[in-house]
Amino acid sequence: MSNTTSDTQAPEPIADLDQARERIHQLEKDLTEERARCEAAQNNERCFRELAEHIREVFWMTNPAGDQLVYISPAYEHIWGQTCESLYEDPGKRLAWVHDDDRQEVLKAFKRDARNGDYDKVFRINRPDGEIRWIRDRAWVVHDDDGEIYRLAGFALDITDRIETNDRISRLHTVIDARERMSAFAALGTGLAHDISQPLTAARNYIAEARQSADMADATPLANADQEIARAVDTLRHLRDFAREGKPTLKQQRLAPLINDIHQLLDPALRSRQVRYEGPPASELDNIELPLDRIFAQQILRNLIENATDAFADAPSDELRLVRVQVTGTDDTVDIEVSDNGPGVESDIDPFEPFNTTKADGLGLGLSVSRSLARSHGGDLVIADRGGQDSRTRFVLSLPRQQSEARSVEAV
């Protein structure tokens, strides 16, 4: 029978009973200390899990390379909409759900910065239910007793509410800024309306004297000039009254002459731009009367037709340029549609936003003011089709057939 050599050193033989008692006492002490250490470790682990499993943030821990998941807190299931088990099976899924537009930048930042403790990224994730959430993900390093990197740990916070709140605040600031500018513009316009109306009235008097005293074969130019100045004075008076009272002066108006007057007024501009105008057939306008402020209704239509005409500024001269006005309606409303076959309105542009314009010399107030005037009539102005390629750009002015309580003008 051969002898075997053990790697474990055999305990020294006990010489007497006192030594045995001392050995037993030492073993009991070591056992008590080990139990205390185990109990402390269990308490620490229990406290850690109670903390990690009840916070709203996701706590995660990986190996130093970040490709093996050590721990993920249950909040992951609530925020990501995925099970923790699926992430333990494939740790890469934690960043695989990052939004397509953010994923490459997040992966690059994690590989570059996580081991330095500098990783801190904000990105979007796609949940299985289609919801998009904003996440702030941070990481730091955990060292062992020798100072070597032992773990990567981090917190992922759902900051969707904060982002949405900031967006609302930003939009609110934009609205407030626009309202302040509109208020200043309205105050300035009211003063200008008063100041300009006086020289215009004087100009009309001079024209009247010229028509009486001049020996002219044809006084038509002076008569036309007087008519346009009268139109300007009437418009300024309306603007001043509207700024003061906040509502239009509604009277029953026939629609046909109103649309025809706008066509006649804009006909020179249409011809100079080589734009073909198609108005509504007379049969569509028979006996249509609406409670309107004539000046403001013409201002709305003028803005719409001028915008449609301006849409052809960069269009090839050999292409058909067409602006069309159509009238339809129901028992309660009449819809006036102004359309063109121009390049259309881009999807990311709000044409009704004040001071938002693509024209070099424009203020971006025409459509915003026009919609406010339409709503003050109890109607509305909307963009029904943004146009482009095979469709037409279409704006629809809806007006009630019966007079309703006029609303105050809205700044935006």
Buried (B, 14 or more C-beta within 10 A) or exposed (E): EEEEEEEEEEEEEEEEEEEEEEEEEEEEEEEEEEEEEEEEEEEEEEEEEEEBEEBEBBBBBBBBEBEEBBBBBBBBBEBBBBEBEEBBEEBEBBBBBBBEEBBEEBBEBBEEBBBEBEBBBBBBBBEEEEEEBBBBBBBBBEEEEEEEBBBBBBBBBBBBEEBEEEEEEEEEEBBEEBBEBBEEBBEEBBEEBEEBBEEBEEBBEEBEEBBEEEEEEEBEEBEEBBEEBBBBBEBBBBBBBBBEEEBBBBEEBBBBEBBBBBBEBBEEEBEEBEBEBEBBEEEBBEEBEBBBBBBBBBBBBBBBBBBBBBBBEEBEEEEEBBBBBBBEBEEEBBBBBBBBBBBBBEEEEEBBBBBBBEEEEEBBBBBBBBBBBBBBBBBBBEBEBBBBEEEBBBBBBBBBBEBEEBBEBBBB
